[in-house]
Amino acid sequence: MTLYEELKWRGLVKDISSPELVDKLNKGGLTFYIGTDPTADSLHIGHFSSFLIARRLKEAGHHPILLVGGATGLIGDPRPTSERPMISKEELNHNFLCLKEQAERIFARGDKDFRVVNNFDWIKDINVIDFLRDYGKYFNINYMLDKDIVRRRLDSGITYAEFSYMILQALDYLHLNREFGCTLQVAGQDQWGNITAGIDLIRKKTGEEAYAFTMPLLTKSDGTKFGKSEGGAIWLDKEKTTPYEMYQFLINAEDSKVIDYLKFLTFLSKEEIEKIEKEHLECPEKRLAHKTLAREVITFIHGEEAYKEALNISESLFSGDIKKLTGKEIEMAFKGLDKITINEDMNIVDLLVNTGICSSKREAREFVSNNSITINGEKINNIESIIDSSIAIEDKYLVVRRGKKKYFIVCFGGSDEEK
């Protein structure tokens, strides 16, 4: 299977700029770029699905450039509905440094052939007159108005700053073409108009041919973007989305889409994925496809140890064997819960009332008597029980479950930060 055939099989090609690109992809040796704007201080799982193409092409003999748009990020790519809120230069620079570190760690992985560049470096010194004479004159307004994202905003209105974004992105492609011999841009399908503008600018300024292809956006079955949950994006920064939270997101992927996600998000071979798909269809209750997806993605992003921690948390919570968890894993598993601090041993009824887990001593006694209270996975059904640090994990953590699903974290002596 050629590279292009594999990309098509994985569903990673939406549009290509020229049939000639197929042979060029298969032969190797192209310098290409893929970019994003630093609108946040972390990449998310949607970026991961796109940026993986850099490693796929690199391993096929091409040369990657990862662009983080410090200049274009100050303007904002037009959205279908309304203008993006502008962010300060200070915030954007902070975001750039965070994304640069992530891109180098997750995708470049010490490979010197990867370049991470910032378009602020070559756009910041262009004055308005030079911008209009050297670049603006090559863009026909009718051509720009015909681009899908611009056309969709004409009724609600689009600012000149947003309208100019296309020129800036085309300028990037021209600069990378001149500086590094870059002849291929790869992006999500929503960037097609911006990409083809860059191809046209290179042709008009240099007389040379450049190429592009876009990837379909990774979506759920209802068409919404993969990677968005009720709490927001699934971030690649483990402080924003823990490996356990990422594990839960991936393990709960839709059955009808999980094989697509394996193709998009992993380096498993066609034979491996087809074998998994066969078992997935025969025994969906084993959730082999989901477990494989979680293992491959988390291991790639955060490493094997983080994956094993996430798996241990998931299995411990499912089985009720809370005592298998470390303090670090408890912090990860219950990141969203406030920790309740106690400083002395307590009778179970007093503990439940004083921490607000139960509203009254009567209610607390009922929960205990009805076997509805567990601490660190063990049922507490004696209202005379004394809870002390000897039963706490690492002499500190009490994971209290009330009923089937309501969890509380009680800590002896406060959190580590308070000590």
TIFILUM-364953 format. One record per residue (C-alpha): residue number from 1; residue in one letter; x, y, z. Coordinates in pm, 1 decimal, decimal comma. Layout:
+-----+---------+----------+----------+----------+
! num ! residuo !       xx !       yy !       zz !
+-----+---------+----------+----------+----------+
! NUM !       A !        X !        Y !        Z !
...
+-----+---------+----------+----------+----------+
END
This chain:
+-----+---------+----------+----------+----------+
! num ! residuo !       xx !       yy !       zz !
+-----+---------+----------+----------+----------+
!   1 !       M !      0,0 !      0,0 !      0,0 !
!   2 !       T !    144,7 !    338,7 !    -99,6 !
!   3 !       L !    144,5 !    634,4 !    137,4 !
!   4 !       Y !   -142,0 !    798,4 !    -48,8 !
!   5 !       E !   -344,1 !    476,1 !    -45,4 !
!   6 !       E !   -290,0 !    446,8 !    329,4 !
!   7 !       L !   -392,0 !    809,8 !    389,9 !
!   8 !       K !   -708,7 !    750,3 !    185,8 !
!   9 !       W !   -781,6 !    425,3 !    372,9 !
!  10 !       R !   -747,1 !    603,8 !    703,6 !
!  11 !       G !   -985,9 !    874,9 !    584,1 !
!  12 !       L !   -719,3 !   1143,6 !    607,0 !
!  13 !       V !   -762,9 !   1303,2 !    263,2 !
!  14 !       K !  -1054,5 !   1534,1 !    181,7 !
!  15 !       D !   -925,2 !   1751,5 !   -106,1 !
!  16 !       I !   -599,6 !   1764,9 !   -301,0 !
!  17 !       S !   -486,2 !   2062,2 !   -506,0 !
!  18 !       S !   -348,0 !   1863,1 !   -799,9 !
!  19 !       P !   -333,4 !   1499,3 !   -919,2 !
!  20 !       E !     45,0 !   1542,2 !   -938,8 !
!  21 !       L !     55,7 !   1548,5 !   -559,6 !
!  22 !       V !    -25,9 !   1177,4 !   -536,6 !
!  23 !       D !    306,5 !   1072,0 !   -690,2 !
!  24 !       K !    498,5 !   1335,4 !   -494,7 !
!  25 !       L !    353,5 !   1206,8 !   -168,1 !
!  26 !       N !    443,3 !    849,7 !   -255,6 !
!  27 !       K !    800,4 !    938,0 !   -356,5 !
!  28 !       G !    886,5 !   1131,6 !    -38,9 !
!  29 !       G !   1119,4 !   1428,7 !     -1,9 !
!  30 !       L !    863,2 !   1711,2 !     20,0 !
!  31 !       T !    899,0 !   1986,0 !    277,1 !
!  32 !       F !    552,1 !   2055,4 !    414,6 !
!  33 !       Y !    388,7 !   2253,8 !    690,0 !
!  34 !       I !     85,2 !   2235,5 !    911,6 !
!  35 !       G !    -10,0 !   2515,3 !   1148,4 !
!  36 !       T !   -230,6 !   2638,3 !   1426,7 !
!  37 !       D !   -285,4 !   2968,0 !   1603,8 !
!  38 !       P !   -200,2 !   2995,4 !   1977,1 !
!  39 !       T !   -550,7 !   3090,3 !   2091,9 !
!  40 !       A !   -506,9 !   2874,3 !   2404,9 !
!  41 !       D !   -208,9 !   2754,4 !   2608,7 !
!  42 !       S !   -259,6 !   2391,1 !   2508,5 !
!  43 !       L !   -336,5 !   2188,1 !   2200,6 !
!  44 !       H !   -646,8 !   1968,4 !   2219,4 !
!  45 !       I !   -742,6 !   1629,6 !   2077,7 !
!  46 !       G !   -861,1 !   1792,0 !   1753,9 !
!  47 !       H !   -510,3 !   1930,9 !   1698,5 !
!  48 !       F !   -370,6 !   1588,4 !   1781,1 !
!  49 !       S !   -573,7 !   1424,3 !   1505,4 !
!  50 !       S !   -444,4 !   1684,0 !   1257,5 !
!  51 !       F !    -83,0 !   1713,0 !   1372,7 !
!  52 !       L !    -31,5 !   1337,2 !   1365,5 !
!  53 !       I !     -7,8 !   1383,0 !    989,2 !
!  54 !       A !    332,0 !   1543,4 !   1051,8 !
!  55 !       R !    468,3 !   1217,2 !   1192,8 !
!  56 !       R !    300,0 !   1006,3 !    923,4 !
!  57 !       L !    455,1 !   1211,6 !    644,5 !
!  58 !       K !    788,8 !   1233,5 !    823,9 !
!  59 !       E !    807,5 !    855,0 !    852,6 !
!  60 !       A !    733,1 !    835,5 !    478,4 !
!  61 !       G !   1038,2 !   1048,8 !    399,2 !
!  62 !       H !    896,6 !   1403,8 !    402,0 !
!  63 !       H !   1023,5 !   1701,8 !    603,7 !
!  64 !       P !    783,0 !   1868,7 !    850,3 !
!  65 !       I !    742,9 !   2228,5 !    962,7 !
!  66 !       L !    503,2 !   2295,3 !   1250,3 !
!  67 !       L !    384,9 !   2655,8 !   1243,9 !
!  68 !       V !    240,5 !   2824,2 !   1552,1 !
!  69 !       G !     87,6 !   3150,5 !   1435,2 !
!  70 !       G !    197,5 !   3424,8 !   1669,9 !
!  71 !       A !     96,1 !   3686,7 !   1410,7 !
!  72 !       T !   -220,7 !   3529,7 !   1270,0 !
!  73 !       G !   -329,6 !   3452,8 !   1624,9 !
!  74 !       L !   -345,0 !   3826,7 !   1692,1 !
!  75 !       I !   -600,8 !   3862,7 !   1409,9 !
!  76 !       G !   -803,5 !   3543,4 !   1431,6 !
!  77 !       D !   -918,7 !   3310,0 !   1157,6 !
!  78 !       P !  -1277,3 !   3397,1 !   1055,1 !
!  79 !       R !  -1537,7 !   3178,0 !   1219,9 !
!  80 !       P !  -1868,4 !   3088,8 !   1050,5 !
!  81 !       T !  -2072,3 !   3287,4 !   1303,8 !
!  82 !       S !  -1889,0 !   3581,8 !   1457,5 !
!  83 !       E !  -1549,3 !   3743,1 !   1508,2 !
!  84 !       R !  -1313,5 !   3574,7 !   1751,7 !
!  85 !       P !  -1232,0 !   3774,9 !   2065,2 !
!  86 !       M !   -888,9 !   3933,2 !   2041,5 !
!  87 !       I !   -623,7 !   3832,5 !   2293,5 !
!  88 !       S !   -332,8 !   4039,5 !   2422,2 !
!  89 !       K !     18,5 !   4006,8 !   2281,8 !
!  90 !       E !    140,5 !   3895,4 !   2624,7 !
!  91 !       E !   -115,7 !   3616,1 !   2648,2 !
!  92 !       L !    -51,5 !   3511,8 !   2291,2 !
!  93 !       N !    323,8 !   3491,4 !   2349,5 !
!  94 !       H !    263,6 !   3276,9 !   2658,2 !
!  95 !       N !     37,2 !   3050,0 !   2453,4 !
!  96 !       F !    297,9 !   3027,4 !   2176,9 !
!  97 !       L !    567,1 !   2907,7 !   2416,8 !
!  98 !       C !    331,3 !   2646,0 !   2564,2 !
!  99 !       L !    225,7 !   2516,3 !   2221,2 !
! 100 !       K !    584,4 !   2514,1 !   2094,8 !
! 101 !       E !    687,5 !   2296,3 !   2389,7 !
! 102 !       Q !    394,1 !   2060,4 !   2330,9 !
! 103 !       A !    456,4 !   2034,0 !   1957,9 !
! 104 !       E !    825,4 !   1956,2 !   2011,0 !
! 105 !       R !    758,0 !   1703,5 !   2288,5 !
! 106 !       I !    460,2 !   1518,7 !   2141,0 !
! 107 !       F !    525,2 !   1531,0 !   1767,4 !
! 108 !       A !    892,6 !   1614,9 !   1705,5 !
! 109 !       R !   1018,3 !   1392,2 !   1990,7 !
! 110 !       G !   1376,8 !   1505,7 !   1955,2 !
! 111 !       D !   1378,3 !   1461,5 !   1577,0 !
! 112 !       K !   1599,7 !   1740,8 !   1440,9 !
! 113 !       D !   1419,1 !   1728,8 !   1105,1 !
! 114 !       F !   1113,4 !   1888,4 !   1267,1 !
! 115 !       R !   1103,9 !   2267,6 !   1262,2 !
! 116 !       V !    871,0 !   2465,7 !   1488,6 !
! 117 !       V !    830,9 !   2822,5 !   1362,2 !
! 118 !       N !    639,5 !   3135,5 !   1457,8 !
! 119 !       N !    499,0 !   3352,9 !   1176,7 !
! 120 !       F !    529,3 !   3660,5 !   1400,6 !
! 121 !       D !    902,5 !   3644,9 !   1324,7 !
! 122 !       W !    854,6 !   3737,3 !    956,7 !
! 123 !       I !    526,1 !   3930,3 !    967,1 !
! 124 !       K !    603,8 !   4172,8 !   1252,4 !
! 125 !       D !    830,7 !   4400,2 !   1044,9 !
! 126 !       I !    608,0 !   4431,0 !    735,4 !
! 127 !       N !    461,1 !   4781,6 !    717,8 !
! 128 !       V !    118,5 !   4860,5 !    574,9 !
! 129 !       I !    245,2 !   4997,4 !    242,3 !
! 130 !       D !    466,2 !   4692,2 !    180,4 !
! 131 !       F !    182,2 !   4461,1 !    281,0 !
! 132 !       L !    -53,4 !   4617,5 !     26,7 !
! 133 !       R !    206,5 !   4648,2 !   -253,8 !
! 134 !       D !    386,3 !   4316,6 !   -209,2 !
! 135 !       Y !     92,4 !   4095,2 !   -119,8 !
! 136 !       G !   -246,2 !   4269,6 !   -129,1 !
! 137 !       K !   -217,9 !   4352,7 !   -499,7 !
! 138 !       Y !   -216,7 !   3981,9 !   -583,9 !
! 139 !       F !   -560,0 !   3918,7 !   -430,1 !
! 140 !       N !   -875,9 !   3989,5 !   -625,6 !
! 141 !       I !  -1165,5 !   4091,8 !   -401,0 !
! 142 !       N !  -1411,6 !   3881,5 !   -598,7 !
! 143 !       Y !  -1180,8 !   3581,4 !   -551,9 !
! 144 !       M !  -1169,7 !   3639,6 !   -176,3 !
! 145 !       L !  -1546,3 !   3690,7 !   -149,6 !
! 146 !       D !  -1600,9 !   3355,6 !   -318,3 !
! 147 !       K !  -1422,5 !   3166,3 !    -42,3 !
! 148 !       D !  -1672,4 !   2965,3 !    160,8 !
! 149 !       I !  -1596,8 !   3102,8 !    507,5 !
! 150 !       V !  -1608,9 !   3463,7 !    381,9 !
! 151 !       R !  -1926,9 !   3411,5 !    183,6 !
! 152 !       R !  -2099,7 !   3264,9 !    487,7 !
! 153 !       R !  -2018,6 !   3576,9 !    691,4 !
! 154 !       L !  -2131,7 !   3840,2 !    442,8 !
! 155 !       D !  -2485,8 !   3867,0 !    578,2 !
! 156 !       S !  -2382,5 !   3900,0 !    943,5 !
! 157 !       G !  -2074,3 !   4105,2 !    859,6 !
! 158 !       I !  -1699,8 !   4041,6 !    855,3 !
! 159 !       T !  -1428,4 !   4282,8 !    967,6 !
! 160 !       Y !  -1137,7 !   4388,4 !    749,0 !
! 161 !       A !   -899,0 !   4225,4 !    997,0 !
! 162 !       E !  -1068,9 !   3887,5 !    954,1 !
! 163 !       F !  -1094,8 !   3941,0 !    580,0 !
! 164 !       S !   -716,3 !   3992,1 !    566,4 !
! 165 !       Y !   -642,1 !   3664,6 !    746,4 !
! 166 !       M !   -639,3 !   3478,8 !    414,5 !
! 167 !       I !   -360,1 !   3703,1 !    286,2 !
! 168 !       L !   -152,7 !   3650,1 !    600,2 !
! 169 !       Q !   -181,3 !   3271,1 !    573,9 !
! 170 !       A !    -90,4 !   3285,1 !    206,5 !
! 171 !       L !    207,7 !   3502,5 !    301,8 !
! 172 !       D !    316,5 !   3228,8 !    544,9 !
! 173 !       Y !    318,3 !   2968,5 !    270,5 !
! 174 !       L !    518,6 !   3199,3 !     43,1 !
! 175 !       H !    774,2 !   3270,9 !    317,6 !
! 176 !       L !    821,4 !   2902,7 !    402,6 !
! 177 !       N !    847,8 !   2824,6 !     32,9 !
! 178 !       R !   1128,2 !   3077,2 !    -11,9 !
! 179 !       E !   1304,2 !   3008,0 !    317,6 !
! 180 !       F !   1285,8 !   2629,0 !    340,1 !
! 181 !       G !   1167,1 !   2509,5 !     -1,9 !
! 182 !       C !    826,2 !   2420,2 !    141,7 !
! 183 !       T !    594,4 !   2303,6 !   -138,0 !
! 184 !       L !    309,2 !   2139,1 !     54,1 !
! 185 !       Q !     60,7 !   2265,3 !    308,7 !
! 186 !       V !   -164,3 !   2027,8 !    503,7 !
! 187 !       A !   -464,9 !   2138,3 !    709,1 !
! 188 !       G !   -820,5 !   2062,4 !    808,8 !
! 189 !       Q !  -1089,0 !   2086,1 !    543,2 !
! 190 !       D !  -1211,7 !   2419,0 !    680,4 !
! 191 !       Q !   -881,6 !   2577,2 !    568,6 !
! 192 !       W !   -917,0 !   2496,1 !    196,7 !
! 193 !       G !   -982,5 !   2856,0 !     93,7 !
! 194 !       N !   -680,8 !   2987,8 !    283,4 !
! 195 !       I !   -456,4 !   2713,0 !    149,1 !
! 196 !       T !   -545,5 !   2762,5 !   -216,7 !
! 197 !       A !   -485,2 !   3135,4 !   -171,4 !
! 198 !       G !   -129,0 !   3049,8 !    -69,4 !
! 199 !       I !    -81,0 !   2827,0 !   -373,3 !
! 200 !       D !   -200,0 !   3111,1 !   -599,8 !
! 201 !       L !     29,4 !   3363,9 !   -430,9 !
! 202 !       I !    335,4 !   3139,5 !   -474,0 !
! 203 !       R !    251,1 !   3083,1 !   -840,5 !
! 204 !       K !    206,7 !   3456,7 !   -905,4 !
! 205 !       K !    518,3 !   3565,8 !   -714,1 !
! 206 !       T !    759,8 !   3289,9 !   -815,3 !
! 207 !       G !    609,1 !   3109,2 !  -1111,6 !
! 208 !       E !    655,6 !   2781,7 !   -919,2 !
! 209 !       E !    393,8 !   2519,2 !   -836,3 !
! 210 !       A !    296,8 !   2441,9 !   -477,4 !
! 211 !       Y !     53,9 !   2185,4 !   -342,2 !
! 212 !       A !   -193,5 !   2117,3 !    -63,6 !
! 213 !       F !   -429,5 !   1862,4 !     74,5 !
! 214 !       T !   -687,9 !   1884,3 !    347,5 !
! 215 !       M !   -807,9 !   1632,0 !    602,6 !
! 216 !       P !  -1169,5 !   1579,0 !    705,0 !
! 217 !       L !  -1253,0 !   1711,0 !   1050,0 !
! 218 !       L !  -1284,8 !   1429,9 !   1301,5 !
! 219 !       T !  -1647,2 !   1426,6 !   1414,9 !
! 220 !       K !  -1901,1 !   1232,5 !   1616,2 !
! 221 !       S !  -2193,5 !   1064,7 !   1443,5 !
! 222 !       D !  -2408,2 !   1377,3 !   1489,4 !
! 223 !       G !  -2152,5 !   1589,4 !   1304,3 !
! 224 !       T !  -2013,9 !   1771,9 !   1608,8 !
! 225 !       K !  -1636,9 !   1788,0 !   1650,0 !
! 226 !       F !  -1466,2 !   1496,0 !   1819,4 !
! 227 !       G !  -1289,2 !   1610,0 !   2132,0 !
! 228 !       K !  -1560,2 !   1834,6 !   2271,6 !
! 229 !       S !  -1722,0 !   1717,4 !   2594,2 !
! 230 !       E !  -1969,9 !   1878,6 !   2830,8 !
! 231 !       G !  -1679,3 !   2029,6 !   3020,9 !
! 232 !       G !  -1509,8 !   2167,5 !   2710,5 !
! 233 !       A !  -1215,0 !   2052,3 !   2500,1 !
! 234 !       I !  -1004,6 !   1742,6 !   2567,8 !
! 235 !       W !   -665,7 !   1909,7 !   2616,7 !
! 236 !       L !   -322,2 !   1757,8 !   2561,7 !
! 237 !       D !   -193,0 !   1933,5 !   2875,6 !
! 238 !       K !   -234,6 !   1677,4 !   3155,3 !
! 239 !       E !   -298,2 !   1957,3 !   3406,0 !
! 240 !       K !   -604,4 !   2066,1 !   3206,9 !
! 241 !       T !   -724,3 !   1717,1 !   3107,7 !
! 242 !       T !   -572,1 !   1436,1 !   3313,1 !
! 243 !       P !   -477,4 !   1108,5 !   3144,6 !
! 244 !       Y !   -764,2 !    948,8 !   3339,2 !
! 245 !       E !  -1012,1 !   1202,5 !   3200,8 !
! 246 !       M !   -875,3 !   1140,0 !   2852,3 !
! 247 !       Y !   -906,9 !    765,5 !   2912,2 !
! 248 !       Q !  -1272,6 !    805,3 !   3010,9 !
! 249 !       F !  -1340,9 !   1017,4 !   2703,7 !
! 250 !       L !  -1182,3 !    765,4 !   2467,3 !
! 251 !       I !  -1321,0 !    453,0 !   2633,8 !
! 252 !       N !  -1669,6 !    600,1 !   2593,4 !
! 253 !       A !  -1631,0 !    681,8 !   2223,8 !
! 254 !       E !  -1927,3 !    592,0 !   2007,3 !
! 255 !       D !  -1929,5 !    229,9 !   1892,5 !
! 256 !       S !  -2014,3 !    337,4 !   1538,8 !
! 257 !       K !  -1711,6 !    571,0 !   1519,0 !
! 258 !       V !  -1441,3 !    397,5 !   1721,7 !
! 259 !       I !  -1281,3 !    222,2 !   1421,6 !
! 260 !       D !  -1261,8 !    556,2 !   1239,7 !
! 261 !       Y !  -1087,0 !    699,4 !   1545,4 !
! 262 !       L !   -836,6 !    412,5 !   1543,9 !
! 263 !       K !   -753,9 !    496,1 !   1181,3 !
! 264 !       F !   -723,0 !    868,0 !   1249,2 !
! 265 !       L !   -547,8 !    866,7 !   1584,8 !
! 266 !       T !   -313,9 !    567,2 !   1591,8 !
! 267 !       F !    -27,4 !    414,5 !   1397,2 !
! 268 !       L !   -172,7 !     65,0 !   1410,1 !
! 269 !       S !   -149,5 !   -105,1 !   1072,5 !
! 270 !       K !   -439,3 !   -181,4 !    841,4 !
! 271 !       E !   -414,9 !   -549,6 !    935,4 !
! 272 !       E !   -417,0 !   -474,3 !   1308,7 !
! 273 !       I !   -716,7 !   -241,1 !   1284,7 !
! 274 !       E !   -913,0 !   -481,0 !   1065,1 !
! 275 !       K !   -850,6 !   -759,2 !   1318,2 !
! 276 !       I !   -971,5 !   -534,2 !   1600,1 !
! 277 !       E !  -1275,2 !   -433,1 !   1394,1 !
! 278 !       K !  -1369,9 !   -799,7 !   1340,3 !
! 279 !       E !  -1360,2 !   -871,6 !   1713,2 !
! 280 !       H !  -1536,7 !   -542,6 !   1788,0 !
! 281 !       L !  -1828,5 !   -647,0 !   1566,6 !
! 282 !       E !  -1837,5 !  -1001,0 !   1705,5 !
! 283 !       C !  -1799,4 !   -913,5 !   2074,1 !
! 284 !       P !  -1872,2 !   -542,8 !   2125,5 !
! 285 !       E !  -1913,9 !   -597,2 !   2500,1 !
! 286 !       K !  -1536,3 !   -660,8 !   2530,4 !
! 287 !       R !  -1473,4 !   -304,7 !   2411,4 !
! 288 !       L !  -1142,8 !   -407,4 !   2258,3 !
! 289 !       A !  -1149,2 !   -122,8 !   2006,3 !
! 290 !       H !  -1214,2 !    138,3 !   2275,9 !
! 291 !       K !   -946,1 !      1,3 !   2508,6 !
! 292 !       T !   -695,4 !     -8,8 !   2223,8 !
! 293 !       L !   -781,4 !    347,7 !   2124,1 !
! 294 !       A !   -728,1 !    473,3 !   2480,0 !
! 295 !       R !   -400,2 !    282,7 !   2517,5 !
! 296 !       E !   -252,2 !    401,1 !   2187,6 !
! 297 !       V !   -351,0 !    767,3 !   2218,1 !
! 298 !       I !   -260,5 !    818,7 !   2584,6 !
! 299 !       T !     69,9 !    631,7 !   2549,3 !
! 300 !       F !    163,4 !    843,6 !   2247,3 !
! 301 !       I !     76,6 !   1174,5 !   2418,4 !
! 302 !       H !    171,8 !   1113,8 !   2781,6 !
! 303 !       G !    374,3 !    790,6 !   2789,5 !
! 304 !       E !    317,6 !    437,1 !   2911,0 !
! 305 !       E !    327,6 !    522,0 !   3282,5 !
! 306 !       A !     46,0 !    777,2 !   3247,4 !
! 307 !       Y !   -160,7 !    522,5 !   3054,8 !
! 308 !       K !   -108,5 !    257,5 !   3325,1 !
! 309 !       E !   -212,8 !    508,4 !   3593,4 !
! 310 !       A !   -529,6 !    594,7 !   3401,2 !
! 311 !       L !   -608,2 !    226,5 !   3351,2 !
! 312 !       N !   -548,5 !    147,6 !   3718,7 !
! 313 !       I !   -780,4 !    429,1 !   3826,6 !
! 314 !       S !  -1052,8 !    313,4 !   3590,2 !
! 315 !       E !  -1030,5 !    -51,5 !   3696,3 !
! 316 !       S !  -1014,5 !     36,1 !   4066,8 !
! 317 !       L !  -1320,5 !    259,6 !   4052,1 !
! 318 !       F !  -1512,0 !      2,3 !   3845,9 !
! 319 !       S !  -1431,6 !   -281,0 !   4086,4 !
! 320 !       G !  -1462,3 !    -69,4 !   4399,4 !
! 321 !       D !  -1107,4 !   -158,7 !   4504,2 !
! 322 !       I !  -1017,3 !    197,5 !   4595,8 !
! 323 !       K !   -727,3 !     90,6 !   4817,3 !
! 324 !       K !   -525,9 !      6,1 !   4506,1 !
! 325 !       L !   -505,9 !    376,3 !   4424,9 !
! 326 !       T !   -219,4 !    601,8 !   4522,6 !
! 327 !       G !   -273,2 !    953,0 !   4648,9 !
! 328 !       K !   -163,3 !   1088,5 !   4311,4 !
! 329 !       E !   -416,8 !    867,6 !   4135,0 !
! 330 !       I !   -693,4 !    979,3 !   4371,2 !
! 331 !       E !   -610,8 !   1342,5 !   4292,2 !
! 332 !       M !   -629,5 !   1257,7 !   3921,6 !
! 333 !       A !   -949,9 !   1055,0 !   3943,3 !
! 334 !       F !  -1140,6 !   1315,3 !   4142,3 !
! 335 !       K !   -982,2 !   1632,1 !   4005,7 !
! 336 !       G !  -1313,3 !   1813,6 !   3982,3 !
! 337 !       L !  -1419,1 !   1747,9 !   4341,8 !
! 338 !       D !  -1345,1 !   1985,1 !   4627,0 !
! 339 !       K !  -1140,2 !   1818,5 !   4899,9 !
! 340 !       I !  -1291,6 !   1838,5 !   5247,5 !
! 341 !       T !  -1039,0 !   1876,8 !   5528,0 !
! 342 !       I !  -1067,1 !   1722,4 !   5873,9 !
! 343 !       N !   -806,0 !   1738,4 !   6150,0 !
! 344 !       E !   -915,9 !   1473,9 !   6398,9 !
! 345 !       D !  -1064,1 !   1125,2 !   6429,3 !
! 346 !       M !  -1445,4 !   1115,6 !   6413,8 !
! 347 !       N !  -1740,2 !    890,5 !   6462,2 !
! 348 !       I !  -1878,9 !    802,2 !   6116,7 !
! 349 !       V !  -2205,6 !    987,1 !   6179,4 !
! 350 !       D !  -2023,7 !   1302,9 !   6289,0 !
! 351 !       L !  -1791,1 !   1274,0 !   5990,3 !
! 352 !       L !  -2078,4 !   1256,7 !   5742,7 !
! 353 !       V !  -2257,3 !   1553,5 !   5898,7 !
! 354 !       N !  -1954,0 !   1774,7 !   5966,9 !
! 355 !       T !  -1828,4 !   1735,5 !   5609,3 !
! 356 !       G !  -2171,0 !   1803,9 !   5457,1 !
! 357 !       I !  -2196,1 !   1457,5 !   5302,4 !
! 358 !       C !  -2523,8 !   1415,6 !   5491,9 !
! 359 !       S !  -2756,6 !   1692,5 !   5599,3 !
! 360 !       S !  -2837,7 !   1558,9 !   5946,3 !
! 361 !       K !  -2742,2 !   1288,4 !   6194,7 !
! 362 !       R !  -3069,2 !   1110,2 !   6120,6 !
! 363 !       E !  -2990,2 !   1099,1 !   5750,1 !
! 364 !       A !  -2631,4 !    989,9 !   5823,9 !
! 365 !       R !  -2749,4 !    701,3 !   6044,1 !
! 366 !       E !  -2994,1 !    590,4 !   5772,5 !
! 367 !       F !  -2723,9 !    586,6 !   5502,3 !
! 368 !       V !  -2485,5 !    390,0 !   5727,7 !
! 369 !       S !  -2751,4 !    141,4 !   5841,4 !
! 370 !       N !  -2864,1 !     84,1 !   5482,1 !
! 371 !       N !  -2511,5 !     -7,4 !   5365,0 !
! 372 !       S !  -2503,2 !    307,3 !   5149,9 !
! 373 !       I !  -2170,2 !    443,5 !   5275,3 !
! 374 !       T !  -1830,7 !    313,4 !   5165,2 !
! 375 !       I !  -1491,8 !    454,3 !   5255,2 !
! 376 !       N !  -1199,5 !    359,1 !   5034,7 !
! 377 !       G !  -1410,1 !     80,2 !   4887,1 !
! 378 !       E !  -1522,7 !    -76,7 !   5217,1 !
! 379 !       K !  -1878,8 !    -56,8 !   5345,3 !
! 380 !       I !  -1926,8 !    120,4 !   5675,0 !
! 381 !       N !  -2249,2 !     -8,8 !   5833,4 !
! 382 !       N !  -2186,7 !     42,8 !   6204,3 !
! 383 !       I !  -2293,2 !    384,6 !   6330,7 !
! 384 !       E !  -2038,6 !    354,4 !   6613,2 !
! 385 !       S !  -1742,1 !    323,3 !   6373,4 !
! 386 !       I !  -1452,6 !    560,8 !   6436,5 !
! 387 !       I !  -1281,8 !    697,5 !   6126,6 !
! 388 !       D !   -912,8 !    774,3 !   6175,4 !
! 389 !       S !   -608,0 !    817,6 !   5955,7 !
! 390 !       S !   -512,6 !    451,3 !   5989,4 !
! 391 !       I !   -776,9 !    360,5 !   5731,9 !
! 392 !       A !   -684,1 !    649,7 !   5503,4 !
! 393 !       I !   -480,4 !    598,0 !   5188,5 !
! 394 !       E !   -128,7 !    728,9 !   5253,6 !
! 395 !       D !   -263,0 !    834,2 !   5597,5 !
! 396 !       K !   -450,3 !   1113,1 !   5425,5 !
! 397 !       Y !   -720,7 !   1028,8 !   5170,9 !
! 398 !       L !  -1071,9 !    904,4 !   5241,9 !
! 399 !       V !  -1276,2 !    837,8 !   4927,9 !
! 400 !       V !  -1632,0 !    842,5 !   5057,1 !
! 401 !       R !  -1910,2 !    710,3 !   4837,1 !
! 402 !       R !  -2271,3 !    780,7 !   4929,6 !
! 403 !       G !  -2516,0 !    562,2 !   4742,5 !
! 404 !       K !  -2404,8 !    429,9 !   4404,1 !
! 405 !       K !  -2240,8 !    729,1 !   4238,7 !
! 406 !       K !  -2194,9 !   1021,9 !   4475,0 !
! 407 !       Y !  -1828,0 !   1063,4 !   4573,1 !
! 408 !       F !  -1657,0 !   1290,3 !   4825,8 !
! 409 !       I !  -1287,8 !   1332,0 !   4904,3 !
! 410 !       V !  -1202,2 !   1384,2 !   5270,4 !
! 411 !       C !   -842,0 !   1457,8 !   5365,0 !
! 412 !       F !   -673,3 !   1440,3 !   5702,0 !
! 413 !       G !   -467,6 !   1750,4 !   5766,2 !
! 414 !       G !   -551,5 !   1933,6 !   5441,5 !
! 415 !       S !   -411,1 !   1913,3 !   5089,6 !
! 416 !       D !    -42,1 !   1900,0 !   5007,3 !
! 417 !       E !    -54,6 !   2266,1 !   4907,1 !
! 418 !       E !   -186,6 !   2361,4 !   5251,8 !
! 419 !       K !     85,7 !   2177,2 !   5438,8 !
+-----+---------+----------+----------+----------+
END
